Amino acid sequence: MENIREYMYAREKVTLSEFAFLTEKTRGRDIPIPPCPIRTEFGRDRDRITHSKAFRRLMHKTQVFLGPEDDHYRTRMSHTLEVTQIARTIARALRLNEDLTEAIALGHDLGHTPFGHAGERVLQKCYSPDFTHYKQSLRVVEKLENDGEGLNLTWEVRDGIVNHTGDHIAATLEGVIVKYADRIAYINHDIDDAERAKILHPEDIPSELREVLGNNSSARIACMVAAVVKASDGKPVISMEPTVQEATNKLRDFLFKAVYTNPRAKGEEIKVEAMLGRMYEYFVSHPEEMGDELQKQVNEEGVERVVCDYIAGMTDRYALNKYKDIFLPKMWK
């Protein structure tokens, strides 16, 4: 059994690109543990993430549309799986480390708030302007999961998680792949969901963008993925072919106007923000109602930090039910 892991490490040296991150070079974990005889360290991280409670909660967290009745709209879980699929496709084509890529992709949104970015805005206002879902994802895997022990992931996976968005750049090419895959996934599945909701029609997308990227989700994803592979193959950086990159950026800008700020799609977010803001204030004043298991954390880190974690970890339906329990009158039985 011991030879299986050693064989996989030896195989990486032969089969992966010279720019791939080899598993044996990991900086390791904050708390050293004996190696697994049949999994790489990054494969082990992948399994720790998929077995975590935070990962399971993603299935009941909003992606764009709040609590849709149609079962086919994306959730934070389906988004994560689509990002993972795209990221692994790119990593395989470039002969980079798929286990590392997969672990980062599966963990990149673990700290996302309920009700999408509306929840994030509430915690930025109530708790700290520095609150972000990607920093919270890192906090989930380092501190909050496993009854406060964290998942004890490798440094490279944690680095990829916290640097998957914005101007941040991961230390590994595998982490940068996830950043591209995240954008490719959400641009295309958000268009798909907006079309399902009749907020957007295929012909609404500017014709010059359709000419470059394609006329449907499948074609656009194939185009964007191919553009990343072609621009990055044999190079120590991850990039996208300029023409496709420009069109992708313009398509994202178009989505902000047509979908992300569309009152039909986002009109209920005002109610969401009011609801979560009120719950934040309530639990700061009544921390004992968060449960006995959180009281130790309150003593160690302060009530506002714990309330922030508590609300960020809620699913949409848990938040709604908790709000009803606290603020709506119950009928006499």
Residue frames as qw, qx, qy, qz and C-alpha x, y, z in Angstrom:
[[0.000, 0.883, 0.469, 0.000, 0.00, 0.00, 0.00],
 [0.332, -0.752, 0.086, 0.563, 2.82, 2.40, 0.81],
 [0.416, -0.098, 0.578, 0.695, 4.10, 2.01, -2.75],
 [0.257, 0.710, 0.617, 0.221, 0.85, 3.31, -4.29],
 [0.087, -0.963, -0.110, 0.229, 1.39, 6.85, -3.04],
 [0.403, -0.571, 0.460, 0.547, 5.06, 6.76, -3.98],
 [0.458, 0.261, 0.707, 0.472, 4.11, 5.51, -7.44],
 [0.175, 0.877, 0.440, 0.080, 1.70, 8.41, -7.92],
 [0.224, -0.890, 0.142, 0.371, 4.35, 10.92, -6.89],
 [0.461, -0.279, 0.634, 0.556, 6.84, 9.36, -9.29],
 [0.396, 0.528, 0.682, 0.316, 4.23, 9.39, -12.05],
 [0.044, 0.950, 0.210, -0.226, 3.66, 13.12, -11.55],
 [0.307, -0.672, 0.409, 0.535, 7.31, 13.79, -12.37],
 [0.375, -0.001, 0.776, 0.508, 7.01, 11.88, -15.64],
 [0.198, 0.573, 0.745, 0.280, 3.55, 12.88, -16.84],
 [0.042, -0.904, -0.338, 0.258, 2.98, 16.43, -15.62],
 [0.410, 0.832, -0.005, 0.373, 4.23, 19.62, -17.21],
 [0.569, 0.112, -0.357, 0.732, 7.44, 21.19, -15.97],
 [0.114, -0.381, 0.108, -0.911, 5.24, 24.04, -14.70],
 [0.687, -0.467, -0.466, -0.305, 2.90, 21.80, -12.69],
 [0.325, -0.626, 0.515, -0.487, 3.04, 21.87, -8.91],
 [0.592, 0.085, -0.801, 0.038, 4.31, 18.48, -7.75],
 [0.696, -0.608, -0.255, -0.285, 2.53, 17.15, -4.70],
 [0.820, -0.221, -0.295, 0.438, 5.75, 16.15, -2.96],
 [0.355, 0.274, -0.124, 0.885, 6.77, 19.83, -2.88],
 [0.361, -0.768, -0.394, -0.353, 3.80, 20.92, -0.77],
 [0.010, 0.541, -0.452, 0.709, 4.50, 23.19, 2.17],
 [0.322, -0.157, -0.898, 0.256, 2.31, 20.81, 4.10],
 [0.420, -0.700, -0.496, -0.297, -0.25, 21.34, 6.83],
 [0.202, -0.735, 0.308, -0.569, -0.19, 23.48, 9.94],
 [0.690, -0.397, 0.537, -0.280, -0.59, 20.29, 11.95],
 [0.280, 0.410, -0.827, -0.262, 1.52, 17.46, 10.46],
 [0.850, -0.041, 0.346, -0.395, -0.25, 14.12, 10.06],
 [0.519, -0.192, 0.785, 0.277, 0.92, 10.72, 8.78],
 [0.293, 0.302, -0.520, -0.743, 0.60, 10.43, 4.97],
 [0.837, 0.187, 0.279, -0.432, -2.22, 8.45, 3.43],
 [0.538, -0.234, 0.748, 0.311, -0.95, 5.26, 1.77],
 [0.450, 0.375, 0.736, 0.340, -3.18, 5.56, -1.33],
 [0.195, 0.916, 0.337, 0.096, -3.98, 9.26, -1.79],
 [0.435, 0.377, -0.105, 0.811, -1.87, 12.28, -2.61],
 [0.169, -0.310, -0.478, 0.804, -1.99, 15.12, -0.08],
 [0.260, 0.118, -0.149, -0.947, -4.16, 17.16, -2.42],
 [0.493, -0.203, -0.744, -0.402, -6.47, 14.22, -3.05],
 [0.366, -0.344, -0.741, 0.446, -6.83, 13.98, 0.69],
 [0.039, 0.236, 0.194, -0.952, -7.75, 17.67, 0.86],
 [0.389, -0.074, -0.530, -0.750, -10.38, 17.13, -1.83],
 [0.503, -0.324, -0.798, -0.068, -11.99, 14.42, 0.28],
 [0.244, -0.323, -0.561, 0.723, -11.86, 16.50, 3.47],
 [0.187, 0.125, -0.073, -0.972, -13.67, 19.32, 1.68],
 [0.486, -0.128, -0.608, -0.615, -16.39, 17.16, 0.11],
 [0.519, -0.352, -0.768, 0.129, -17.13, 15.50, 3.47],
 [0.139, -0.060, -0.402, 0.903, -17.39, 18.82, 5.31],
 [0.104, 0.654, 0.675, -0.326, -20.64, 20.32, 6.56],
 [0.071, 0.644, -0.082, -0.757, -19.88, 23.62, 4.84],
 [0.036, 0.160, -0.768, -0.619, -19.72, 21.83, 1.49],
 [0.018, 0.417, 0.907, 0.060, -23.09, 20.14, 2.02],
 [0.059, 0.682, 0.432, -0.587, -24.70, 23.46, 2.90],
 [0.036, -0.310, 0.420, 0.852, -23.83, 24.86, -0.53],
 [0.022, 0.316, 0.865, 0.390, -26.79, 23.01, -2.04],
 [0.125, -0.779, -0.613, 0.045, -29.16, 25.36, -0.18],
 [0.231, -0.619, -0.017, 0.750, -27.38, 28.65, -0.85],
 [0.490, 0.818, 0.216, -0.209, -28.35, 31.11, -3.58],
 [0.615, 0.071, 0.343, 0.706, -26.23, 31.60, -6.67],
 [0.046, 0.138, 0.212, 0.966, -28.13, 34.47, -8.36],
 [0.473, -0.383, -0.388, -0.692, -31.88, 33.87, -8.09],
 [0.232, -0.263, 0.669, -0.655, -33.31, 33.80, -4.56],
 [0.427, 0.098, 0.807, -0.397, -35.24, 30.64, -3.66],
 [0.441, 0.209, -0.476, -0.732, -36.55, 29.87, -7.17],
 [0.801, 0.017, 0.402, -0.444, -39.42, 27.39, -7.39],
 [0.822, 0.481, -0.283, -0.118, -37.95, 25.84, -10.55],
 [0.870, -0.407, 0.233, 0.153, -35.58, 23.01, -9.57],
 [0.819, 0.351, 0.149, 0.429, -33.19, 23.73, -12.44],
 [0.076, 0.946, -0.169, 0.266, -31.73, 27.03, -11.31],
 [0.623, 0.305, -0.540, 0.477, -28.16, 26.92, -10.07],
 [0.623, -0.779, -0.073, 0.002, -27.28, 26.89, -6.41],
 [0.118, -0.845, 0.521, -0.006, -23.90, 27.56, -4.86],
 [0.722, -0.215, 0.655, 0.054, -23.33, 23.79, -4.95],
 [0.767, 0.500, 0.373, 0.146, -24.01, 23.36, -8.67],
 [0.239, 0.945, -0.217, 0.053, -21.85, 26.41, -9.35],
 [0.418, -0.669, 0.613, 0.034, -19.00, 24.81, -7.40],
 [0.779, 0.051, 0.614, 0.117, -19.30, 21.56, -9.34],
 [0.623, 0.754, 0.177, 0.114, -19.32, 23.39, -12.67],
 [0.010, -0.915, 0.404, -0.018, -16.22, 25.36, -11.67],
 [0.616, -0.424, 0.661, 0.061, -14.52, 22.10, -10.68],
 [0.800, 0.359, 0.467, 0.113, -15.36, 20.43, -14.00],
 [0.448, 0.885, -0.037, 0.122, -14.06, 23.35, -16.04],
 [0.228, -0.841, 0.491, -0.025, -10.93, 23.70, -13.91],
 [0.728, -0.227, 0.638, 0.109, -10.06, 20.02, -14.20],
 [0.744, 0.590, 0.290, 0.122, -10.56, 20.14, -17.96],
 [0.248, 0.928, -0.246, 0.130, -8.06, 23.00, -18.26],
 [0.452, -0.672, 0.586, -0.031, -5.60, 21.39, -15.83],
 [0.837, 0.046, 0.535, 0.106, -5.68, 18.09, -17.70],
 [0.651, 0.732, 0.126, 0.157, -5.13, 19.78, -21.06],
 [0.127, 0.895, -0.364, 0.226, -2.14, 21.69, -19.66],
 [0.807, 0.043, -0.527, 0.264, -0.81, 18.64, -17.79],
 [0.096, -0.535, 0.445, -0.711, -1.01, 20.41, -14.45],
 [0.066, 0.014, -0.911, 0.407, -1.89, 18.89, -11.06],
 [0.425, -0.388, -0.558, -0.597, -5.56, 17.87, -11.24],
 [0.538, -0.470, -0.651, 0.256, -5.84, 16.88, -7.57],
 [0.266, -0.279, -0.244, 0.890, -4.66, 20.31, -6.46],
 [0.165, -0.126, -0.354, -0.912, -6.91, 22.06, -8.97],
 [0.483, -0.424, -0.691, -0.332, -9.94, 20.03, -7.90],
 [0.463, -0.445, -0.589, 0.491, -9.42, 20.62, -4.19],
 [0.104, -0.179, -0.074, 0.976, -9.15, 24.39, -4.65],
 [0.292, -0.198, -0.494, -0.794, -12.23, 24.49, -6.89],
 [0.507, -0.453, -0.726, -0.099, -14.35, 22.45, -4.49],
 [0.456, -0.500, -0.483, 0.555, -13.39, 24.68, -1.57],
 [0.266, 0.221, 0.101, 0.933, -13.39, 28.10, -3.18],
 [0.322, -0.457, -0.199, -0.805, -16.91, 29.14, -2.08],
 [0.498, -0.309, -0.780, 0.220, -17.26, 27.32, 1.25],
 [0.206, -0.335, -0.450, 0.801, -17.54, 30.63, 3.09],
 [0.099, -0.291, -0.403, -0.862, -20.16, 32.18, 0.86],
 [0.258, 0.080, 0.501, -0.822, -23.08, 33.77, 2.65],
 [0.327, 0.500, 0.798, -0.076, -26.76, 32.90, 2.27],
 [0.338, 0.859, 0.342, -0.177, -28.60, 34.72, -0.52],
 [0.679, 0.526, 0.121, 0.499, -25.47, 35.24, -2.60],
 [0.416, 0.247, -0.155, 0.861, -23.70, 38.57, -2.56],
 [0.366, -0.708, -0.181, -0.576, -26.61, 40.22, -0.77],
 [0.813, -0.543, -0.183, 0.101, -25.55, 38.37, 2.38],
 [0.693, 0.056, -0.084, 0.714, -21.96, 39.44, 1.81],
 [0.071, 0.580, 0.072, 0.809, -23.01, 43.10, 1.65],
 [0.606, -0.708, -0.205, -0.299, -24.89, 42.80, 4.93],
 [0.835, -0.409, -0.108, 0.352, -21.89, 41.46, 6.80],
 [0.501, 0.296, 0.010, 0.813, -19.66, 44.12, 5.25],
 [0.183, -0.662, -0.107, -0.719, -22.03, 46.72, 6.63],
 [0.719, -0.630, -0.112, -0.271, -22.79, 45.15, 10.01],
 [0.888, -0.360, 0.022, 0.287, -19.51, 43.44, 10.86],
 [0.419, -0.573, 0.339, 0.617, -16.60, 44.77, 8.80],
 [0.513, 0.746, -0.164, -0.392, -15.98, 46.33, 5.37],
 [0.048, 0.560, -0.810, -0.169, -13.17, 43.79, 5.05],
 [0.667, 0.062, 0.710, -0.219, -15.55, 40.83, 5.12],
 [0.489, 0.425, -0.524, -0.553, -15.43, 38.86, 1.86],
 [0.957, -0.006, 0.051, -0.286, -16.65, 35.42, 0.93],
 [0.779, 0.410, -0.428, 0.205, -13.16, 34.30, -0.09],
 [0.036, 0.497, -0.639, 0.586, -11.61, 35.29, 3.24],
 [0.710, -0.228, 0.355, -0.563, -14.52, 33.56, 4.95],
 [0.936, 0.214, -0.252, -0.122, -13.88, 30.43, 2.88],
 [0.473, 0.445, -0.625, 0.432, -10.33, 30.38, 4.23],
 [0.320, -0.383, 0.539, -0.678, -11.65, 30.87, 7.76],
 [0.899, -0.058, 0.003, -0.434, -14.05, 27.96, 7.28],
 [0.902, 0.216, -0.360, 0.102, -11.29, 25.52, 6.36],
 [0.385, 0.425, -0.560, 0.598, -8.77, 26.85, 8.89],
 [0.107, -0.202, 0.568, -0.791, -11.00, 27.48, 11.89],
 [0.592, -0.061, 0.169, -0.786, -14.73, 26.82, 11.70],
 [0.822, 0.077, -0.466, -0.319, -15.11, 23.31, 10.31],
 [0.706, 0.021, -0.666, 0.241, -14.66, 20.17, 12.39],
 [0.574, -0.731, -0.360, 0.072, -15.98, 21.73, 15.61],
 [0.188, -0.970, 0.150, 0.046, -13.49, 24.56, 15.55],
 [0.712, -0.378, 0.455, 0.379, -10.48, 22.47, 14.57],
 [0.324, 0.695, -0.376, -0.520, -10.61, 23.28, 10.86],
 [0.947, 0.299, 0.012, -0.118, -9.85, 20.88, 8.03],
 [0.548, -0.589, 0.495, 0.328, -6.06, 21.20, 8.32],
 [0.780, 0.602, 0.160, 0.060, -5.60, 21.53, 4.55],
 [0.714, 0.004, 0.153, 0.683, -2.30, 21.94, 2.76],
 [0.153, -0.573, -0.008, 0.805, -0.92, 25.44, 2.25],
 [0.067, -0.062, 0.610, 0.787, -1.36, 25.36, -1.52],
 [0.105, -0.543, -0.794, -0.254, -5.06, 24.54, -1.35],
 [0.210, -0.756, -0.426, 0.451, -5.69, 27.27, 1.20],
 [0.186, -0.413, 0.253, 0.855, -3.73, 29.73, -0.92],
 [0.014, 0.188, 0.731, 0.655, -5.82, 28.88, -3.98],
 [0.145, -0.669, -0.728, 0.040, -9.08, 29.26, -2.07],
 [0.197, -0.764, -0.256, 0.558, -8.35, 32.72, -0.70],
 [0.101, -0.503, 0.364, 0.777, -6.89, 33.98, -3.99],
 [0.396, 0.312, 0.819, 0.275, -9.54, 32.74, -6.42],
 [0.189, 0.828, 0.502, 0.165, -11.09, 36.12, -7.23],
 [0.108, -0.975, -0.026, 0.193, -10.47, 39.81, -7.73],
 [0.329, 0.848, -0.408, 0.076, -6.93, 41.09, -8.12],
 [0.615, -0.529, 0.581, -0.068, -5.52, 38.26, -6.03],
 [0.673, 0.479, -0.541, -0.162, -3.21, 35.76, -7.74],
 [0.934, -0.331, 0.123, -0.056, -2.63, 32.27, -6.36],
 [0.295, -0.707, 0.609, 0.205, 0.91, 31.00, -5.87],
 [0.478, -0.044, 0.840, 0.252, 0.33, 27.96, -8.12],
 [0.212, 0.088, -0.575, -0.785, -0.85, 27.75, -11.71],
 [0.216, -0.355, -0.906, -0.078, -3.51, 25.34, -10.51],
 [0.074, -0.576, -0.526, 0.621, -4.91, 28.07, -8.26],
 [0.120, 0.383, -0.224, -0.888, -4.95, 30.56, -11.14],
 [0.161, -0.136, -0.855, -0.475, -6.85, 28.03, -13.26],
 [0.115, -0.540, -0.795, 0.253, -9.64, 28.02, -10.68],
 [0.024, 0.532, 0.142, -0.834, -9.88, 31.80, -10.94],
 [0.220, 0.199, -0.565, -0.770, -10.47, 31.53, -14.70],
 [0.205, -0.243, -0.931, -0.180, -12.82, 28.56, -14.29],
 [0.017, -0.506, -0.627, 0.591, -14.90, 30.44, -11.72],
 [0.207, 0.481, -0.066, -0.849, -15.51, 33.31, -14.12],
 [0.243, 0.094, -0.779, -0.569, -16.17, 31.04, -17.10],
 [0.139, -0.332, -0.929, 0.090, -18.70, 29.05, -15.06],
 [0.048, 0.567, 0.556, -0.606, -20.67, 31.87, -13.51],
 [0.193, 0.367, -0.283, -0.865, -20.86, 33.99, -16.66],
 [0.317, 0.033, -0.785, -0.532, -22.36, 31.14, -18.63],
 [0.212, -0.381, -0.894, 0.099, -24.62, 29.52, -16.06],
 [0.049, 0.486, 0.391, -0.780, -25.94, 32.92, -15.00],
 [0.298, 0.231, -0.432, -0.819, -26.88, 33.63, -18.62],
 [0.304, -0.143, -0.911, -0.239, -28.58, 30.22, -18.76],
 [0.130, -0.456, -0.755, 0.452, -30.54, 30.91, -15.56],
 [0.131, 0.425, 0.085, -0.892, -31.47, 34.43, -16.71],
 [0.330, 0.083, -0.645, -0.684, -32.82, 33.01, -19.97],
 [0.265, -0.300, -0.915, 0.040, -34.80, 30.43, -18.01],
 [0.081, -0.526, -0.550, 0.643, -36.25, 33.27, -15.93],
 [0.314, 0.743, 0.496, 0.322, -37.19, 35.21, -19.11],
 [0.249, -0.860, -0.011, 0.445, -35.04, 38.11, -17.92],
 [0.070, -0.610, 0.570, 0.546, -32.65, 37.64, -20.81],
 [0.860, 0.435, 0.215, -0.156, -33.08, 36.33, -24.33],
 [0.793, -0.059, 0.337, 0.503, -30.26, 34.89, -26.47],
 [0.448, 0.639, 0.278, 0.560, -30.53, 37.72, -28.97],
 [0.271, -0.960, -0.061, -0.028, -30.06, 40.29, -26.18],
 [0.686, -0.448, 0.279, 0.500, -26.38, 39.41, -26.01],
 [0.200, 0.800, -0.261, -0.501, -24.52, 41.82, -28.33],
 [0.898, 0.434, 0.018, -0.068, -23.94, 40.25, -31.73],
 [0.382, 0.743, -0.519, 0.183, -20.22, 41.07, -31.73],
 [0.385, -0.472, 0.725, -0.321, -19.82, 39.00, -28.55],
 [0.877, 0.131, 0.389, -0.248, -21.82, 36.10, -29.96],
 [0.717, 0.651, -0.250, -0.025, -19.62, 36.10, -33.05],
 [0.159, 0.649, -0.692, 0.271, -16.50, 35.67, -30.94],
 [0.309, -0.303, 0.784, -0.445, -17.78, 33.44, -28.14],
 [0.102, -0.166, -0.964, -0.184, -20.69, 31.49, -29.61],
 [0.405, -0.324, -0.300, -0.801, -24.47, 31.51, -29.50],
 [0.794, -0.463, -0.270, -0.287, -25.10, 29.26, -26.51],
 [0.577, -0.727, 0.350, -0.126, -23.62, 28.24, -23.18],
 [0.926, -0.066, 0.304, 0.214, -21.90, 25.12, -24.48],
 [0.649, 0.612, 0.073, 0.446, -20.22, 26.97, -27.33],
 [0.064, -0.910, 0.204, -0.355, -19.11, 29.83, -25.10],
 [0.732, -0.581, 0.355, -0.011, -17.61, 27.55, -22.47],
 [0.894, 0.157, 0.258, 0.331, -15.77, 25.54, -25.13],
 [0.429, 0.787, -0.006, 0.444, -14.45, 28.76, -26.66],
 [0.283, -0.874, 0.270, -0.288, -13.28, 30.22, -23.34],
 [0.849, -0.387, 0.348, 0.087, -11.67, 26.99, -22.13],
 [0.823, 0.363, 0.188, 0.395, -9.86, 26.53, -25.43],
 [0.223, 0.882, -0.094, 0.405, -8.65, 30.13, -25.26],
 [0.533, -0.757, 0.358, -0.120, -7.13, 29.52, -21.82],
 [0.903, -0.113, 0.357, 0.210, -5.45, 26.30, -22.94],
 [0.681, 0.596, 0.130, 0.404, -4.03, 27.79, -26.15],
 [0.050, 0.908, -0.179, 0.376, -2.71, 30.90, -24.42],
 [0.559, -0.696, 0.405, -0.199, -1.18, 28.96, -21.49],
 [0.993, 0.074, 0.049, 0.081, 0.20, 25.80, -23.09],
 [0.798, 0.217, -0.101, 0.553, 3.93, 25.44, -22.50],
 [0.105, 0.665, -0.150, 0.724, 4.12, 28.65, -20.46],
 [0.363, -0.124, -0.711, 0.590, 4.67, 29.35, -16.75],
 [0.231, 0.140, 0.278, -0.922, 1.55, 31.54, -16.58],
 [0.220, 0.500, 0.837, 0.025, -2.19, 31.07, -17.05],
 [0.137, 0.365, -0.060, -0.919, -3.88, 33.50, -19.42],
 [0.564, 0.543, 0.608, -0.133, -6.55, 33.71, -22.11],
 [0.442, 0.291, 0.460, 0.713, -6.22, 34.62, -25.77],
 [0.059, -0.204, -0.142, 0.967, -6.68, 38.42, -26.00],
 [0.326, -0.149, -0.470, -0.807, -9.65, 38.45, -28.39],
 [0.562, -0.408, -0.707, -0.135, -11.61, 35.99, -26.25],
 [0.383, -0.310, -0.522, 0.696, -10.51, 37.68, -23.03],
 [0.076, 0.042, -0.031, -0.996, -11.82, 41.04, -24.26],
 [0.492, -0.250, -0.550, -0.627, -15.13, 39.52, -25.33],
 [0.551, -0.354, -0.727, 0.206, -15.44, 37.66, -22.01],
 [0.218, -0.231, -0.377, 0.870, -14.87, 40.86, -20.05],
 [0.269, -0.041, -0.222, -0.937, -17.47, 42.70, -22.14],
 [0.552, -0.306, -0.702, -0.330, -19.95, 39.85, -21.65],
 [0.437, -0.347, -0.649, 0.517, -19.43, 40.07, -17.89],
 [0.006, -0.144, -0.130, 0.981, -20.02, 43.84, -18.00],
 [0.414, -0.173, -0.512, -0.733, -23.18, 43.21, -20.01],
 [0.528, -0.351, -0.773, 0.029, -24.42, 40.76, -17.35],
 [0.228, -0.249, -0.494, 0.802, -24.00, 43.32, -14.59],
 [0.247, 0.097, -0.071, -0.962, -26.37, 45.66, -16.40],
 [0.555, -0.060, -0.567, -0.607, -28.80, 43.07, -17.73],
 [0.728, -0.271, -0.626, -0.060, -28.98, 40.60, -14.82],
 [0.533, -0.139, -0.577, 0.603, -26.98, 41.36, -11.67],
 [0.001, 0.178, 0.299, -0.937, -28.59, 44.78, -11.18],
 [0.309, -0.276, -0.615, -0.671, -31.91, 43.95, -12.84],
 [0.417, -0.222, 0.402, -0.784, -34.79, 44.76, -10.44],
 [0.862, -0.015, -0.237, -0.447, -36.71, 41.69, -11.61],
 [0.788, 0.135, -0.565, 0.205, -33.86, 39.39, -10.63],
 [0.447, 0.081, -0.546, 0.704, -32.60, 41.24, -7.57],
 [0.309, -0.582, -0.135, -0.740, -35.65, 43.10, -6.26],
 [0.793, -0.517, -0.296, -0.127, -36.06, 40.81, -3.25],
 [0.669, 0.132, -0.402, 0.612, -32.51, 41.48, -2.08],
 [0.130, -0.536, 0.190, -0.812, -33.64, 44.62, -0.23],
 [0.798, -0.440, -0.053, -0.409, -35.80, 42.39, 1.96],
 [0.907, -0.001, -0.318, 0.277, -32.96, 39.88, 2.37],
 [0.397, 0.383, -0.347, 0.758, -30.54, 42.56, 3.51],
 [0.413, -0.531, 0.145, -0.726, -33.05, 43.93, 6.00],
 [0.921, -0.286, -0.174, -0.201, -33.73, 40.44, 7.34],
 [0.831, 0.072, -0.327, 0.445, -30.09, 39.45, 7.78],
 [0.167, 0.495, -0.279, 0.806, -29.18, 42.84, 9.23],
 [0.601, -0.526, 0.069, -0.598, -31.90, 42.53, 11.83],
 [0.958, -0.196, -0.207, 0.028, -30.80, 39.01, 12.74],
 [0.599, 0.326, -0.367, 0.632, -27.20, 40.17, 13.11],
 [0.159, -0.526, 0.270, -0.791, -28.26, 42.84, 15.62],
 [0.816, -0.395, -0.072, -0.417, -30.46, 40.34, 17.45],
 [0.937, -0.068, -0.272, 0.210, -27.77, 37.70, 17.93],
 [0.361, 0.445, -0.376, 0.728, -25.20, 40.28, 19.02],
 [0.392, -0.459, 0.265, -0.752, -27.63, 41.15, 21.82],
 [0.863, -0.207, 0.265, -0.376, -28.68, 37.53, 22.43],
 [0.304, 0.547, -0.771, -0.121, -25.60, 35.36, 21.77],
 [0.401, -0.151, 0.850, -0.306, -26.92, 32.58, 23.98],
 [0.750, 0.387, 0.314, -0.434, -29.56, 31.83, 21.34],
 [0.496, 0.608, -0.562, -0.260, -26.90, 30.70, 18.87],
 [0.945, -0.048, -0.321, -0.035, -26.41, 27.54, 20.93],
 [0.689, -0.690, 0.201, 0.096, -24.14, 26.37, 23.72],
 [0.865, 0.061, 0.216, 0.449, -21.43, 25.12, 21.36],
 [0.417, 0.684, 0.085, 0.592, -20.69, 28.67, 20.19],
 [0.408, -0.908, -0.060, -0.075, -20.33, 30.22, 23.63],
 [0.755, -0.381, 0.189, 0.500, -16.69, 29.20, 23.93],
 [0.509, 0.375, 0.318, 0.706, -15.96, 30.97, 20.65],
 [0.109, -0.906, -0.230, -0.339, -17.79, 34.06, 21.91],
 [0.612, -0.763, 0.066, 0.197, -15.46, 34.16, 24.91],
 [0.718, -0.175, 0.331, 0.587, -12.38, 33.68, 22.72],
 [0.375, 0.217, 0.444, 0.785, -13.12, 35.89, 19.72],
 [0.153, 0.221, 0.151, -0.951, -15.92, 38.23, 20.71],
 [0.490, 0.437, 0.669, -0.349, -19.60, 38.12, 19.98],
 [0.464, 0.708, -0.082, -0.526, -19.57, 40.04, 16.69],
 [0.135, 0.474, -0.813, -0.310, -17.02, 37.72, 15.07],
 [0.227, 0.080, 0.964, -0.111, -19.05, 34.68, 16.07],
 [0.478, 0.585, 0.442, -0.484, -22.34, 36.19, 14.91],
 [0.350, 0.658, -0.429, -0.511, -20.71, 36.98, 11.57],
 [0.029, 0.257, -0.952, -0.161, -19.59, 33.36, 11.24],
 [0.353, 0.282, 0.821, -0.350, -23.00, 32.11, 12.32],
 [0.510, 0.661, 0.199, -0.514, -24.90, 34.13, 9.72],
 [0.263, 0.609, -0.613, -0.429, -22.35, 33.51, 6.95],
 [0.079, -0.158, 0.983, 0.047, -22.75, 29.77, 7.49],
 [0.536, 0.331, 0.560, -0.538, -26.55, 29.81, 7.21],
 [0.225, 0.261, 0.786, 0.514, -28.35, 28.38, 4.22],
 [0.217, -0.245, -0.264, -0.907, -31.14, 30.42, 2.68],
 [0.604, -0.441, -0.545, -0.379, -33.90, 28.31, 4.19],
 [0.580, -0.333, -0.551, 0.499, -32.27, 28.14, 7.62],
 [0.142, -0.005, -0.130, 0.981, -32.01, 31.94, 7.66],
 [0.399, -0.315, -0.365, -0.780, -35.68, 32.30, 6.70],
 [0.679, -0.420, -0.598, -0.075, -36.82, 29.79, 9.32],
 [0.494, -0.222, -0.448, 0.711, -34.65, 31.35, 12.01],
 [0.047, -0.145, -0.029, -0.988, -36.04, 34.79, 11.21],
 [0.558, -0.399, -0.479, -0.548, -39.60, 33.45, 11.48],
 [0.668, -0.352, -0.600, 0.265, -38.81, 31.84, 14.83],
 [0.374, -0.159, -0.319, 0.856, -37.38, 35.04, 16.26],
 [0.040, 0.111, -0.001, -0.993, -39.55, 37.81, 14.85],
 [0.458, -0.199, -0.501, -0.707, -42.89, 36.41, 13.68],
 [0.536, -0.233, 0.502, -0.637, -45.62, 35.63, 16.21],
 [0.166, 0.013, -0.977, -0.131, -46.65, 32.03, 16.64],
 [0.600, -0.332, -0.319, -0.654, -50.26, 30.98, 16.77],
 [0.447, -0.350, 0.637, -0.521, -51.50, 29.67, 20.11],
 [0.549, 0.044, -0.797, -0.249, -51.90, 25.90, 20.21]]
